[in-house]
């Protein structure tokens, strides 16, 4: 059994074969559902459970450890990938009480039909003694649900952070053994579910500053035994600092928009701007989300379909608007046949970005010299805008 420290074990499940999370998010490297057992000399606590599909793994791990009694099950978050096997655990350990905050309690009753008398509710900062080990509960709302909290194990200096600092990564290593791999997985995870809550994450990071943390144990992915690595990454991602990068997300039906994108990308590169180009009919949305974390400018390329944007382009705009990256500038390029409301429709879908909308470039039919000249002008404007905010390569 994998041990973080004496009497503290990882008892969750590794899902090597998972390739889609919530029927939405690609999982190129699988994931894990982390659950931790903490044994004090008086009481035993299980911190989170696992996804319902992995219940048997959790229960078998508890059997291997010889766990005959659990006093507390700490529920950091009501979402079913962390709480889904809670009813099974309570059935096998009927004396256990569910320890959580009032908001999470209500959600667990609604989602899992757990009886109200099974709960002990705790306030922000409240402590619970296991004898020689003390659990301190820290509210961390909006990382990434409103009821999420973490637990700090004072004597062992471990922060059990739930989704905070997590990564969708299946690994046989308990702790981070390849920072580059974990960085990419953690950034993908942040981009896909955490990025809309940058300001709240900043507030929650501040709540951790006074804690002496040696280990961060999240609910997905490896344990961070060098916590500065992931904390510094989060500080960078949530900051207002952007990079001299342009995300170009496009789709083309008959080649006209593709020609414009090809020309435009080359123009940006010639000006020393880093480009992240994504063809939207085949895109890994996780990769696109990751690129949005740092980019100063977002450009959506689309042909006109029934006077509006192509559905793939509309989805890209919807995704960017939902994720709320710190992007400073945005625009649209593309083509039309006989008429178009594409620009108006796409820009109206980007209101959460708080970005300055630059002059779009639309070509009627196949792009002509005047259209390429307009793309050169747009590339110049983007470079000038980047220089104004102090970012150049």
KEKELUM-191914 format. One record per residue: residue in three letters; x, y, z of N, C-alpha, C in turn. Coordinates in steps of 0.02 Angstrom, whole numbers. Layout:
aa,n_east,n_north,n_up,ca_east,ca_north,ca_up,c_east,c_north,c_up
ala,X,Y,Z,X,Y,Z,X,Y,Z
...
***
This chain:
aa,n_east,n_north,n_up,ca_east,ca_north,ca_up,c_east,c_north,c_up
unk,42,-60,0,0,0,0,44,63,0
unk,24,113,-39,65,173,-47,58,218,13
unk,115,237,43,115,274,105,146,343,95
unk,110,395,117,137,463,114,184,474,173
unk,162,456,232,200,460,294,173,405,339
unk,206,390,395,180,338,439,106,350,457
unk,66,297,448,-6,299,463,-47,344,418
unk,-18,361,360,-54,400,310,-44,366,242
unk,-98,339,215,-94,298,154,-139,325,99
unk,-116,317,38,-158,329,-21,-197,265,-36
unk,-263,269,-33,-305,209,-42,-353,216,-101
unk,-342,267,-143,-386,279,-199,-370,233,-258
unk,-393,254,-317,-390,211,-376,-357,248,-434
unk,-315,212,-471,-286,236,-533,-328,212,-591
unk,-350,257,-634,-390,238,-692,-348,248,-755
unk,-311,195,-772,-265,199,-828,-301,208,-895
unk,-361,182,-900,-394,177,-965,-444,233,-979
unk,-456,276,-931,-503,332,-941,-477,377,-997
unk,-521,395,-1043,-501,439,-1097,-548,498,-1106
unk,-602,501,-1066,-648,557,-1071,-678,568,-1002
unk,-673,629,-977,-697,646,-910,-762,686,-917
unk,-814,665,-881,-879,699,-883,-907,701,-954
unk,-889,652,-995,-911,649,-1064,-895,713,-1102
unk,-841,746,-1081,-824,812,-1109,-749,822,-1118
unk,-710,807,-1066,-640,826,-1065,-595,768,-1084
unk,-554,775,-1136,-509,720,-1155,-458,705,-1100
unk,-444,641,-1090,-394,619,-1041,-340,579,-1077
unk,-292,612,-1108,-241,575,-1145,-198,530,-1102
unk,-193,545,-1037,-149,507,-993,-187,475,-935
unk,-253,463,-943,-292,434,-890,-300,482,-832
unk,-319,454,-773,-326,496,-714,-323,452,-652
unk,-331,483,-595,-337,445,-533,-390,478,-490
unk,-419,438,-445,-467,463,-396,-436,450,-328
unk,-409,503,-299,-367,494,-240,-409,498,-176
unk,-397,449,-134,-427,446,-68,-371,430,-19
unk,-374,460,40,-318,453,88,-345,430,156
unk,-309,383,186,-327,359,252,-277,386,303
unk,-304,418,356,-261,446,409,-280,411,474
unk,-231,377,504,-243,341,567,-210,377,625
unk,-251,405,669,-226,433,731,-225,378,784
unk,-199,393,842,-198,342,895,-265,335,930
unk,-314,377,911,-380,370,940,-435,361,887
unk,-428,396,831,-480,395,779,-448,384,710
unk,-490,360,664,-469,348,595,-513,389,548
unk,-482,423,500,-519,464,452,-502,444,381
unk,-553,439,340,-545,429,268,-560,495,235
unk,-512,520,196,-520,585,163,-540,574,90
unk,-603,586,76,-634,576,11,-641,502,-6
unk,-685,488,-53,-692,420,-79,-671,422,-152
unk,-702,382,-195,-681,379,-265,-743,377,-310
unk,-730,381,-374,-783,375,-424,-819,308,-415
unk,-885,307,-425,-922,244,-414,-895,184,-452
unk,-867,196,-512,-841,141,-552,-780,109,-519
unk,-748,144,-472,-688,119,-440,-699,101,-366
unk,-761,94,-346,-776,80,-276,-740,18,-250
unk,-740,-35,-289,-710,-98,-266,-636,-90,-253
unk,-602,-48,-291,-531,-36,-280,-520,-4,-212
unk,-559,46,-197,-554,80,-132,-567,31,-75
unk,-620,-8,-80,-638,-55,-26,-585,-109,-17
unk,-557,-133,-72,-504,-184,-68,-441,-155,-34
unk,-426,-92,-50,-368,-60,-18,-378,-53,57
unk,-438,-38,78,-452,-33,150,-446,-101,184
unk,-468,-153,149,-461,-221,176,-388,-239,183
unk,-348,-224,133,-276,-241,136,-242,-207,194
unk,-266,-147,212,-237,-112,269,-265,-137,336
unk,-313,-181,332,-343,-208,393,-386,-157,430
unk,-420,-114,392,-461,-63,423,-530,-92,441
unk,-541,-101,506,-605,-128,530,-653,-74,552
unk,-628,-13,563,-671,41,585,-646,107,557
unk,-693,147,533,-679,215,511,-725,261,552
unk,-695,310,583,-735,356,625,-763,414,584
unk,-722,439,538,-743,497,499,-727,487,425
unk,-773,508,382,-759,514,311,-764,588,294
unk,-708,618,278,-707,689,261,-725,697,187
unk,-778,735,174,-800,748,105,-780,819,87
unk,-729,826,47,-705,892,27,-748,924,-27
unk,-784,882,-64,-816,906,-126,-870,855,-144
unk,-928,879,-164,-986,835,-175,-986,801,-244
unk,-945,824,-290,-946,795,-357,-932,720,-353
unk,-966,681,-396,-967,609,-386,-901,574,-397
unk,-854,604,-432,-789,571,-439,-752,569,-373
unk,-774,608,-324,-744,607,-257,-791,578,-204
unk,-856,583,-217,-905,563,-166,-945,502,-186
unk,-938,479,-248,-984,429,-275,-987,364,-238
unk,-932,343,-206,-932,280,-169,-945,290,-95
unk,-964,350,-75,-978,365,-5,-1033,321,23
unk,-1089,309,-12,-1140,265,16,-1114,194,30
unk,-1071,168,-12,-1044,101,-2,-999,99,60
unk,-958,152,67,-913,155,125,-954,159,190
unk,-1007,199,189,-1049,205,249,-1087,141,264
unk,-1102,103,213,-1135,39,223,-1089,-11,258
unk,-1025,-11,239,-977,-58,268,-952,-34,336
unk,-947,32,344,-925,61,407,-982,104,435
unk,-1034,73,462,-1096,108,481,-1088,159,537
unk,-1034,154,575,-1024,203,630,-989,266,607
unk,-968,267,545,-931,325,520,-978,385,511
unk,-951,444,526,-987,506,514,-954,544,456
unk,-996,576,416,-971,616,360,-956,687,384
unk,-894,707,378,-872,773,401,-865,818,340
unk,-903,872,339,-900,918,283,-929,985,303
unk,-932,1032,257,-961,1098,271,-1036,1097,256
unk,-1073,1145,281,-1146,1144,272,-1168,1143,199
unk,-1135,1180,156,-1154,1182,85,-1144,1114,53
unk,-1087,1082,68,-1073,1016,39,-1122,964,67
unk,-1139,971,130,-1188,926,160,-1253,926,119
unk,-1279,984,104,-1340,989,65,-1334,956,-3
unk,-1277,967,-35,-1266,937,-102,-1262,861,-98
unk,-1228,835,-46,-1222,763,-39,-1289,730,-25
unk,-1331,764,13,-1399,738,25,-1438,736,-41
unk,-1432,789,-81,-1467,791,-145,-1441,740,-195
unk,-1374,733,-198,-1344,691,-249,-1344,617,-231
unk,-1335,602,-167,-1323,532,-147,-1374,506,-96
unk,-1422,549,-78,-1476,528,-32,-1449,501,34
unk,-1398,533,61,-1370,513,125,-1412,544,181
unk,-1425,505,232,-1467,528,287,-1433,585,325
unk,-1473,633,346,-1447,693,377,-1409,680,442
unk,-1430,629,479,-1398,616,543,-1329,584,537
unk,-1307,571,475,-1240,544,463,-1187,598,462
unk,-1207,662,464,-1160,716,452,-1136,751,516
unk,-1074,773,513,-1046,822,559,-1023,880,516
unk,-1051,940,528,-1030,997,488,-977,1037,524
unk,-930,1064,485,-874,1102,513,-870,1170,480
unk,-843,1218,517,-834,1286,491,-763,1295,466
unk,-753,1349,429,-687,1365,403,-637,1374,461
unk,-582,1335,458,-531,1340,509,-541,1293,568
unk,-599,1261,572,-613,1216,629,-567,1155,627
unk,-552,1128,687,-507,1071,692,-543,1010,720
unk,-517,951,702,-544,888,726,-486,844,746
unk,-487,820,807,-432,779,833,-443,705,819
unk,-388,672,796,-387,599,789,-344,569,844
unk,-327,609,894,-281,589,947,-215,623,937
unk,-167,588,908,-102,618,895,-98,653,828
unk,-154,658,792,-156,694,728,-216,740,728
unk,-207,799,699,-260,850,699,-276,871,628
unk,-340,868,611,-364,891,546,-391,961,553
unk,-367,1006,511,-393,1075,509,-425,1086,441
unk,-487,1108,441,-526,1115,380,-521,1186,353
unk,-508,1192,288,-497,1256,256,-545,1263,198
unk,-591,1310,203,-637,1322,148,-599,1350,88
unk,-608,1319,30,-577,1343,-33,-631,1346,-87
unk,-681,1390,-79,-736,1391,-126,-714,1408,-197
unk,-750,1379,-245,-739,1391,-317,-673,1365,-342
unk,-650,1311,-313,-595,1272,-344,-616,1198,-346
unk,-666,1182,-384,-699,1224,-433,-774,1228,-424
unk,-800,1200,-368,-870,1207,-350,-875,1253,-289
unk,-935,1279,-274,-940,1328,-220,-930,1299,-150
unk,-935,1232,-143,-931,1202,-76,-863,1170,-61
unk,-816,1175,-108,-753,1139,-100,-713,1163,-40
unk,-681,1115,-5,-636,1133,49,-576,1086,48
unk,-525,1101,88,-467,1059,95,-456,1043,169
unk,-408,1000,181,-391,981,250,-316,985,259
unk,-295,1018,313,-224,1023,330,-211,978,390
unk,-164,931,381,-144,886,435,-83,917,469
unk,-96,947,525,-46,990,557,19,954,574
unk,14,896,608,74,862,632,119,838,575
unk,89,821,518,128,794,462,138,845,406
unk,110,904,415,119,960,367,97,941,297
unk,39,908,293,11,888,229,-54,926,216
unk,-60,955,156,-122,986,135,-157,938,87
unk,-216,915,107,-258,875,63,-304,925,28
unk,-290,938,-36,-316,998,-70,-376,984,-114
unk,-399,923,-119,-454,904,-163,-434,921,-236
unk,-479,954,-274,-463,968,-344,-408,1021,-353
unk,-400,1063,-303,-348,1115,-304,-280,1082,-313
unk,-241,1104,-363,-174,1079,-378,-174,1009,-408
unk,-232,986,-433,-236,919,-460,-213,915,-533
unk,-212,853,-558,-195,841,-628,-226,775,-649
unk,-253,773,-709,-277,710,-735,-218,671,-764
unk,-191,626,-723,-131,589,-742,-130,523,-704
unk,-133,468,-741,-125,402,-710,-50,387,-705
unk,-27,371,-645,44,359,-634,53,308,-579
unk,103,264,-588,119,216,-536,158,247,-479
unk,183,308,-490,220,343,-438,172,382,-393
unk,180,374,-329,138,411,-282,152,486,-287
unk,215,505,-292,234,576,-295,258,595,-365
unk,264,659,-377,287,684,-441,357,658,-455
unk,366,623,-511,432,599,-530,458,629,-596
unk,414,666,-630,434,700,-692,396,766,-694
unk,429,820,-674,395,883,-667,367,909,-734
unk,402,895,-789,378,919,-854,311,887,-872
unk,306,821,-861,244,785,-876,187,810,-831
unk,202,816,-766,150,838,-719,130,910,-732
unk,178,952,-751,163,1022,-765,111,1026,-822
unk,122,988,-875,75,991,-931,6,965,-910
unk,4,910,-873,-60,882,-851,-95,930,-804
unk,-57,961,-758,-87,1007,-711,-112,1070,-746
unk,-75,1093,-797,-97,1152,-834,-160,1138,-873
unk,-164,1079,-903,-224,1058,-939,-283,1058,-890
unk,-272,1029,-831,-324,1024,-780,-347,1094,-758
unk,-298,1138,-745,-314,1206,-726,-354,1241,-781
unk,-331,1234,-843,-362,1269,-899,-434,1247,-909
unk,-447,1183,-901,-513,1156,-917,-565,1170,-863
unk,-545,1172,-799,-596,1179,-747,-583,1235,-697
unk,-522,1258,-691,-505,1308,-640,-502,1379,-667
unk,-484,1387,-730,-470,1453,-757,-527,1503,-749
unk,-591,1482,-753,-644,1532,-744,-645,1564,-675
unk,-608,1535,-627,-611,1559,-558,-544,1586,-535
unk,-509,1622,-580,-442,1646,-563,-441,1690,-501
unk,-488,1736,-495,-487,1781,-437,-500,1744,-373
unk,-546,1695,-374,-560,1656,-314,-500,1612,-295
unk,-466,1586,-345,-406,1546,-332,-353,1588,-298
unk,-346,1650,-321,-298,1695,-290,-314,1705,-216
unk,-377,1713,-200,-397,1720,-130,-382,1657,-90
unk,-394,1600,-120,-381,1537,-85,-307,1523,-76
unk,-266,1544,-124,-194,1538,-116,-170,1579,-56
unk,-199,1637,-48,-180,1680,8,-195,1646,75
unk,-248,1605,77,-266,1572,140,-215,1519,159
unk,-174,1497,112,-126,1444,126,-57,1471,147
unk,-48,1536,142,19,1564,151,47,1552,221
unk,5,1549,271,30,1541,340,38,1468,361
unk,22,1422,316,28,1351,332,97,1325,313
unk,125,1284,355,189,1251,341,174,1187,304
unk,180,1190,238,159,1133,196,221,1098,167
unk,228,1035,182,281,993,154,256,951,95
unk,192,934,96,163,892,44,94,918,27
unk,78,921,-38,11,934,-61,-16,870,-92
unk,-71,845,-65,-101,783,-89,-169,800,-121
unk,-172,806,-187,-235,824,-220,-279,763,-232
unk,-337,774,-260,-385,720,-272,-376,687,-339
unk,-336,717,-383,-319,685,-447,-244,694,-458
unk,-212,642,-484,-143,647,-503,-94,636,-445
unk,-29,642,-459,22,629,-408,22,679,-351
unk,51,657,-296,61,698,-236,121,744,-248
unk,116,806,-226,171,854,-235,213,855,-171
unk,271,822,-174,316,824,-116,364,883,-119
unk,359,923,-172,393,988,-177,340,1039,-195
unk,301,1060,-145,241,1100,-159,254,1166,-194
unk,313,1194,-186,328,1258,-219,319,1253,-295
unk,334,1195,-323,329,1185,-395,258,1200,-420
unk,208,1171,-388,139,1179,-412,110,1246,-389
unk,129,1269,-330,104,1334,-306,129,1390,-351
unk,193,1388,-371,220,1439,-415,186,1437,-484
unk,172,1376,-507,138,1370,-572,69,1403,-568
unk,32,1390,-515,-34,1420,-507,-29,1496,-503
unk,21,1521,-467,28,1594,-462,40,1625,-531
unk,77,1590,-573,88,1615,-642,24,1612,-682
unk,-11,1557,-679,-71,1548,-720,-126,1597,-701
unk,-134,1612,-636,-189,1656,-616,-171,1730,-619
unk,-107,1745,-631,-86,1815,-635,-117,1848,-696
unk,-111,1914,-700,-136,1951,-758,-84,1953,-814
unk,-26,1922,-804,27,1924,-854,12,1878,-912
unk,15,1905,-972,6,1865,-1033,72,1863,-1071
unk,75,1818,-1120,136,1810,-1160,125,1835,-1231
unk,180,1845,-1266,178,1868,-1335,157,1810,-1380
unk,95,1789,-1370,68,1730,-1405,-1,1746,-1433
unk,-15,1715,-1491,-81,1721,-1522,-108,1651,-1533
unk,-167,1639,-1508,-203,1576,-1522,-246,1588,-1584
unk,-236,1547,-1635,-277,1551,-1696,-316,1486,-1700
unk,-381,1490,-1687,-425,1432,-1688,-472,1440,-1748
unk,-469,1393,-1795,-506,1404,-1857,-536,1340,-1885
unk,-583,1349,-1930,-610,1294,-1970,-623,1322,-2040
unk,-615,1280,-2090,-624,1303,-2159,-664,1251,-2197
unk,-713,1273,-2237,-755,1227,-2274,-730,1214,-2345
unk,-712,1267,-2380,-691,1260,-2450,-621,1288,-2463
unk,-585,1303,-2410,-515,1322,-2417,-501,1396,-2412
unk,-551,1439,-2417,-538,1511,-2417,-511,1534,-2348
unk,-546,1513,-2294,-523,1532,-2228,-455,1501,-2212
unk,-444,1440,-2236,-379,1407,-2225,-323,1447,-2258
unk,-334,1474,-2317,-284,1515,-2350,-268,1578,-2309
unk,-320,1607,-2282,-311,1668,-2242,-272,1652,-2178
unk,-289,1597,-2146,-254,1577,-2085,-181,1563,-2099
unk,-167,1527,-2153,-98,1511,-2169,-57,1574,-2180
unk,-85,1622,-2217,-49,1684,-2230,-40,1724,-2166
unk,-93,1728,-2127,-92,1768,-2066,-43,1740,-2014
unk,-42,1675,-2006,4,1644,-1958,76,1659,-1978
unk,91,1654,-2042,159,1669,-2065,176,1742,-2052
unk,128,1787,-2060,140,1858,-2047,155,1870,-1973
unk,119,1835,-1930,132,1842,-1858,202,1816,-1840
unk,219,1758,-1868,285,1729,-1854,341,1776,-1876
unk,332,1807,-1935,383,1853,-1960,393,1913,-1913
unk,342,1928,-1874,345,1984,-1827,369,1962,-1757
unk,391,1900,-1751,418,1875,-1689,366,1856,-1637
unk,305,1843,-1660,250,1824,-1615,242,1749,-1616
unk,237,1719,-1558,225,1647,-1553,152,1632,-1569
unk,141,1581,-1610,74,1564,-1632,57,1493,-1610
unk,-5,1485,-1585,-33,1419,-1570,-94,1410,-1616
unk,-86,1367,-1667,-138,1359,-1717,-177,1294,-1705
unk,-244,1299,-1709,-287,1241,-1696,-341,1236,-1749
unk,-345,1178,-1783,-398,1165,-1830,-457,1135,-1792
unk,-514,1168,-1793,-566,1156,-1743,-606,1092,-1754
unk,-606,1064,-1814,-645,1002,-1823,-609,941,-1795
unk,-544,949,-1779,-506,892,-1753,-471,909,-1687
unk,-486,966,-1657,-447,991,-1601,-457,950,-1538
unk,-404,944,-1498,-408,920,-1429,-424,983,-1388
unk,-484,987,-1361,-504,1049,-1327,-461,1063,-1266
unk,-430,1011,-1238,-384,1022,-1182,-323,1061,-1204
unk,-296,1044,-1263,-238,1081,-1290,-257,1154,-1304
unk,-316,1163,-1333,-339,1232,-1346,-347,1271,-1281
unk,-376,1239,-1231,-385,1273,-1166,-318,1291,-1136
unk,-269,1246,-1140,-202,1261,-1114,-171,1321,-1149
unk,-180,1326,-1214,-151,1382,-1251,-183,1448,-1231
unk,-247,1446,-1211,-282,1506,-1191,-256,1534,-1125
unk,-223,1493,-1085,-201,1515,-1019,-155,1576,-1024
unk,-110,1576,-1072,-57,1627,-1075,-63,1676,-1133
unk,-104,1662,-1182,-103,1701,-1244,-129,1772,-1234
unk,-94,1820,-1263,-117,1889,-1261,-175,1901,-1309
unk,-177,1864,-1364,-227,1875,-1416,-258,1810,-1439
unk,-323,1812,-1452,-359,1755,-1479,-391,1776,-1545
unk,-379,1735,-1597,-408,1747,-1663,-450,1687,-1682
unk,-513,1698,-1699,-556,1644,-1722,-566,1651,-1797
unk,-551,1597,-1834,-559,1597,-1906,-617,1553,-1926
unk,-661,1580,-1969,-721,1542,-1986,-748,1562,-2054
unk,-775,1515,-2091,-817,1532,-2149,-886,1551,-2124
unk,-927,1577,-2167,-995,1595,-2150,-1042,1538,-2169
unk,-1084,1518,-2122,-1134,1466,-2133,-1202,1496,-2117
unk,-1245,1504,-2168,-1311,1533,-2158,-1307,1599,-2121
unk,-1264,1642,-2143,-1247,1709,-2121,-1211,1711,-2053
unk,-1204,1654,-2020,-1170,1652,-1955,-1105,1613,-1958
unk,-1073,1604,-1901,-1010,1566,-1899,-1021,1492,-1907
unk,-969,1458,-1929,-970,1385,-1930,-981,1360,-1858
unk,-1019,1306,-1848,-1031,1281,-1779,-968,1268,-1739
unk,-915,1244,-1772,-852,1232,-1736,-822,1297,-1711
unk,-827,1349,-1750,-802,1415,-1729,-844,1443,-1673
unk,-909,1433,-1677,-954,1455,-1624,-937,1419,-1559
unk,-922,1354,-1564,-904,1317,-1504,-839,1343,-1474
unk,-791,1360,-1516,-728,1387,-1491,-739,1453,-1455
unk,-783,1494,-1482,-799,1557,-1448,-834,1544,-1382
unk,-881,1497,-1383,-916,1478,-1321,-867,1453,-1268
unk,-820,1410,-1289,-771,1382,-1243,-727,1437,-1213
unk,-701,1481,-1256,-659,1535,-1231,-698,1580,-1183
unk,-760,1594,-1200,-800,1637,-1157,-814,1604,-1089
unk,-825,1538,-1090,-838,1502,-1028,-776,1497,-983
unk,-717,1488,-1014,-655,1480,-976,-626,1546,-951
unk,-646,1601,-981,-626,1668,-959,-550,1676,-952
unk,-512,1663,-1003,-440,1674,-998,-424,1748,-990
unk,-361,1763,-973,-340,1832,-962,-320,1867,-1027
unk,-343,1842,-1082,-329,1870,-1149,-345,1945,-1152
unk,-302,1982,-1185,-310,2055,-1188,-343,2078,-1253
unk,-334,2038,-1307,-359,2059,-1372,-391,1999,-1408
unk,-441,2014,-1451,-473,1960,-1488,-498,1989,-1555
unk,-504,1945,-1604,-531,1966,-1668,-554,1905,-1708
unk,-581,1919,-1767,-608,1866,-1811,-581,1876,-1881
unk,-563,1821,-1913,-548,1823,-1984,-588,1767,-2018
unk,-601,1775,-2083,-639,1723,-2117,-666,1747,-2183
unk,-714,1709,-2208,-740,1723,-2275,-816,1715,-2277
unk,-846,1742,-2330,-919,1734,-2339,-933,1733,-2413
unk,-994,1711,-2430,-1014,1707,-2500,-1057,1765,-2520
unk,-1116,1770,-2489,-1163,1822,-2510,-1184,1869,-2453
unk,-1166,1854,-2392,-1183,1898,-2337,-1162,1866,-2271
unk,-1151,1906,-2220,-1126,1877,-2158,-1141,1920,-2097
unk,-1163,1888,-2044,-1169,1918,-1977,-1121,1882,-1929
unk,-1071,1849,-1958,-1026,1806,-1919,-988,1846,-1867
unk,-960,1902,-1885,-920,1941,-1839,-961,1963,-1779
unk,-1020,1990,-1793,-1063,2012,-1738,-1082,1954,-1692
unk,-1097,1897,-1721,-1118,1840,-1680,-1060,1812,-1639
unk,-1001,1807,-1668,-944,1781,-1631,-922,1828,-1576
unk,-916,1893,-1592,-893,1940,-1540,-944,1946,-1484
unk,-1008,1937,-1499,-1058,1939,-1445,-1052,1880,-1398
unk,-1017,1828,-1421,-1007,1769,-1379,-943,1773,-1337
unk,-906,1828,-1342,-841,1834,-1309,-841,1887,-1253
unk,-899,1903,-1227,-904,1959,-1180,-868,1945,-1114
unk,-861,1882,-1094,-826,1866,-1031,-751,1877,-1035
unk,-724,1884,-1096,-652,1890,-1103,-627,1958,-1081
unk,-669,2009,-1080,-647,2077,-1063,-589,2099,-1107
unk,-590,2075,-1169,-535,2089,-1216,-556,2144,-1265
unk,-506,2181,-1288,-518,2231,-1341,-527,2194,-1407
unk,-581,2209,-1442,-594,2177,-1507,-560,2217,-1562
unk,-513,2185,-1596,-477,2218,-1651,-517,2212,-1716
unk,-500,2255,-1763,-536,2257,-1827,-532,2188,-1862
unk,-589,2156,-1876,-588,2091,-1908,-571,2097,-1983
unk,-555,2040,-2012,-540,2037,-2084,-585,1984,-2115
unk,-631,2004,-2159,-675,1958,-2194,-663,1963,-2269
unk,-656,1906,-2301,-647,1904,-2373,-711,1879,-2406
unk,-730,1910,-2460,-787,1885,-2499,-762,1834,-2549
unk,-778,1770,-2535,-752,1716,-2577,-679,1703,-2563
unk,-643,1686,-2616,-572,1672,-2609,-535,1736,-2591
unk,-488,1734,-2542,-453,1795,-2522,-412,1824,-2580
unk,-412,1891,-2584,-378,1927,-2637,-321,1969,-2607
unk,-285,2004,-2649,-228,2042,-2625,-248,2092,-2571
unk,-307,2123,-2579,-329,2171,-2529,-343,2137,-2461
unk,-365,2075,-2463,-377,2038,-2401,-311,2019,-2367
unk,-262,1999,-2407,-197,1984,-2378,-164,2047,-2349
unk,-175,2103,-2383,-149,2166,-2357,-182,2183,-2290
unk,-247,2169,-2285,-283,2181,-2221,-256,2135,-2166
unk,-237,2074,-2184,-208,2028,-2134,-140,2053,-2111
unk,-101,2081,-2158,-36,2111,-2139,-47,2168,-2089
unk,-97,2209,-2104,-113,2265,-2059,-134,2240,-1990
unk,-175,2186,-1989,-197,2158,-1925,-137,2130,-1886
unk,-91,2098,-1921,-31,2072,-1887,10,2130,-1857
unk,15,2185,-1895,50,2244,-1869,15,2272,-1807
unk,-51,2273,-1809,-88,2300,-1752,-79,2256,-1690
unk,-80,2190,-1700,-70,2145,-1643,-1,2155,-1613
unk,50,2161,-1656,117,2173,-1630,120,2238,-1591
unk,89,2290,-1617,89,2355,-1583,53,2350,-1516
unk,-3,2315,-1514,-41,2307,-1452,1,2268,-1400
unk,35,2216,-1423,78,2178,-1377,134,2222,-1349
unk,162,2263,-1391,216,2308,-1368,188,2359,-1318
unk,127,2382,-1328,97,2431,-1282,91,2403,-1211
unk,79,2338,-1206,72,2309,-1138,137,2276,-1115
unk,191,2288,-1154,257,2268,-1132,275,2195,-1142
unk,246,2163,-1193,264,2093,-1206,291,2085,-1278
unk,353,2068,-1283,383,2050,-1348,434,1995,-1334
unk,449,1956,-1385,498,1903,-1378,569,1931,-1381
***
